[in-house]
């Protein structure tokens, strides 16, 4: 991971505002990702992982991808890491989509694991988000 990446909590938005002079761009959407790697290693086992993708990255004329970074759970004193990108959006209905990832983890304890996973759907409730709602107004999260 990059050296300047820090873990932010619920009330740490002031840090981001100070770092970007309060001029953060509007956040693009993200997806949840959870899954398990395939069984591997000399002592056959698997690992689980759960993360949230990075924001949408424009790709091609009318598509996007997401960066994905995770660390698996432990098994006999080791874990694995992954840093990569999703595939393009796969529509599931007129307004929502998922992304597919098929790759391998880092090499740790003399082995790596294959995995394949689809992100969770964007906007799972399918409801329209009212950006004028008080919750979405700038600075409302600080109250």
Residue pairs with C-beta under 8 A, 6 or more apart in sequence:
1 69
6 15
8 15
8 16
13 141
13 142
14 142
16 24
17 24
27 55
28 55
28 56
28 64
29 55
29 56
29 122
29 123
30 52
30 53
30 54
30 55
30 56
30 66
31 52
31 53
31 66
31 86
31 98
31 99
31 119
31 120
31 121
31 122
32 50
32 51
32 52
32 53
32 119
32 120
33 49
33 50
33 51
33 52
33 53
33 68
33 70
33 101
33 117
33 119
33 120
34 48
34 49
34 50
34 51
34 117
34 120
35 48
35 49
35 115
35 117
36 46
36 47
36 48
36 49
36 115
37 46
37 47
37 48
37 49
37 72
37 80
37 105
37 113
37 114
37 115
38 46
38 113
38 114
38 115
39 45
39 46
39 113
40 46
40 111
40 112
40 113
40 114
41 109
41 110
41 111
41 113
42 110
42 111
43 76
45 75
45 76
46 75
46 113
47 72
47 73
47 74
47 75
47 79
47 80
47 105
47 113
48 72
48 73
49 70
49 71
49 72
49 73
49 82
50 70
51 68
51 69
51 70
53 66
53 67
53 68
53 86
53 99
53 119
54 66
54 67
54 68
54 69
55 66
56 64
56 65
56 66
57 64
57 65
57 66
57 67
57 85
58 64
59 65
59 88
60 88
63 88
63 89
64 88
64 89
65 85
65 86
65 87
65 88
65 99
66 85
66 86
66 99
66 119
67 83
67 84
67 85
68 82
68 83
68 84
68 85
68 86
68 101
69 81
69 82
69 83
70 81
70 82
71 79
71 80
71 81
72 79
72 80
72 81
72 105
72 113
73 79
76 109
77 109
78 108
78 109
79 108
80 105
80 106
80 108
80 112
80 113
81 105
81 106
81 108
82 103
82 104
82 105
82 106
82 115
84 101
84 103
85 101
86 99
86 100
86 101
86 119
87 99
87 100
87 101
88 99
89 97
89 98
89 99
90 97
90 98
90 99
90 100
90 118
91 97
92 98
92 121
93 126
95 123
95 126
96 121
96 122
96 123
96 126
97 121
97 122
98 118
98 119
98 120
98 121
98 122
99 118
99 119
100 116
100 117
100 118
100 119
101 115
101 116
101 117
101 118
101 119
102 114
102 115
102 116
103 114
103 115
103 116
104 112
104 113
104 114
104 115
105 112
105 113
105 115
106 112
123 129
129 136
130 136
134 140
135 141
